[in-house]
């Protein structure tokens, strides 16, 4: 049987978050080029990519809800992606120690020909970190597949001064408060 929701992502973090809403869902890898356009600002980038991800797997003739999401971290004019390994993560955290980073999470939800979308911004102020603190954090959390080498849902809380957002789950990759509202608005009742 086909689940009523389709997540345009293979991210385990997004799947875990979506699972919290109690709806059955399937996951499918989206098909889109994630290269930023020339002079594209972070908020425009995540909005475009969330839309493209959702549209790439959405069937407008179906009654399913399709969810696309994307996130970038932005610091001092630079987008900080997923580090991929320990050395790159160390460098990222050394760069942002004592600094403010803005995380932009785009959400695009489709059902039939209806669409809902938003961008949630989270401001994170990181502590001034010694290299030994960075090393301990990386060995514990291993956030090599996370934007900006940061997992707020785990030991990441120990390396920040403050976090400010209207939707804390957005920082993990899927803004659940907005998503729940969109799902209800599009006519699918949450448990």
N, C-alpha and C positions, 0 to 999 in steps of 0.2 A: 504494500500500500504506500502511496506517495504521501510524504509528510506535508503539512500545510505551509511550511516555511522552508526556504532554500537560502542558505548562507553562501555568498560568493567569496569563500575564503577556505583555505585549508589550515588556518591558524588554530592551534590548540587553545590559545588564550581566548580568541573570539568564540570558539565553540564552547568553552567552559562558561564564559559569560552568558551567552545565549541560552545555555542549558538552565540557567538560574530562573528563566521566565517560565519554565515548565511546559513549553510547547515542543512537540516532536519536530525535528528538522533534519534536513539533509545538508551536506556540504559538497560544494563543487568548486574546483579551481577556476577562477576567472581567467579570461583571455584578454589581456590589454598591455600595452606598452606603458611602463611606469616612469619613463624618462620625463623629467620636468621640461616644460616648454621654455624657450628663451624669455627671461624677465618675469617668469611666473612666480608670484608670491606664494608662500606656504599655504595660506587659506584657500587660494584658488586651486592649487595643486591637489590638495586632499579632497576638495569638492569634486573636481573633475575625475580623479581616480576612483572615488567611491561610486560616482555615477557610471563610469565606464565598466567597473567591475560588476555592478548589478546588471547593467544592460547586456553585458556579454553573455550572461547565462539565463536571462529572463525570457519567459514565454508569455507574451501579452495575452494569448488566448487561454492561458491557464488561470485558475483562481488562486494559485500559490502566491505567497508574499516572498519577494526576493530582497535580500539585504546585502548591500555593498558598504564597505567601510575602508578607510585608509587613514594612516597617521604619519605625521612627520614631527621631528623635534627641530627647533630653530634656535640658533644662538649666534649672536654677533654677525648676522647676515649670512650664516652658513646652515644648510640643512644637515643634521646629524642623523645618519641612517643606522642600520644594524651593523655592529662592528664585525661580526663574523668570527673573531678569535680574541684570545686573551690580550695580545699586544695592542691591537686596535682599540679594544675596550679600555685598556689602561690609558692610552693616549687621549681618548675621548674624555674620560673622567678627570684626567689632569687638566684638560682644557677648560672644563666647566666648573671645576672646584671653586667655590665661593661666588659663583655666577648665577644668573637667572636664565632659565631655558623655557621657551614657550612650546608646548605640545599642541598641535592642531589635529583634531580627529574629525574627519568627514564621515557623514552617514547618509546613505541614499537608499530609500525603501520604495519598492514598486509592487503594485498589485493591479493586474490588468493594465489599463492605460493611466492609472493614477500614480502619482509620485509624491513622496515627502522627502525633504532633505534638510540637513543642518550641518553646522560646524561648531564643535565644542572646543574651546580653548582652555588649556590648563597651564597655569604659571607655576613653575617649580624653582625655588631658590635652594641651591645646593650649598652644603656646608663647605668651608675651607677644609680640604682633605689632605692629610699627609699621604705619601706614597704607600706607607704600611697599611693605612686604613683602606685605601683603594684596593690593595692586594687582597686583604682579608675579605672585603665585600665581593670581589670578583670570584674568589675561590668558593665562597659560600653560595652565591646566587647564580653564577655563570650566565649572565644576561647577554650572551653573545648574539641572540636572535631577537633582541629588543632595541628599539630606537634609543639612541643616546646611552646605551649600556645601562639601562635603568629599569628595574622592576619595582614599581610602587607597592605591589601586593605582597612583597616578600621582605627581605632585609633592606630594600631600598629606602624604607622609612628611616633607617639609621643614618643615611647620608644626606638627608635634606633638612633644611631649616623650616620651610613652609611649602605648602601646596594650596593653590586656590583654583576651584573649578565649580561650575554649576552641576556637574555630573561626574563624580569621582571615577566611575567605571570607564569613562572615556579614556583615561590615562592608560588603562590596560588594553584598550583597543576597540571597544564597542560601547558607546554611550547608552546604557540601559534605560535611563530615565526617559530620554527622548525616544528611544526605540519602542518602549512600552506604549507611549502616547501615540506614536505613528501606527503601531499595530492595531490598537483600539480604534483609532481614527479611520483606518482602512477596513474596518468591519470584522476583524477577527478578535474574539474575546479571549483575554488571558485567563488562565485558571484562577 
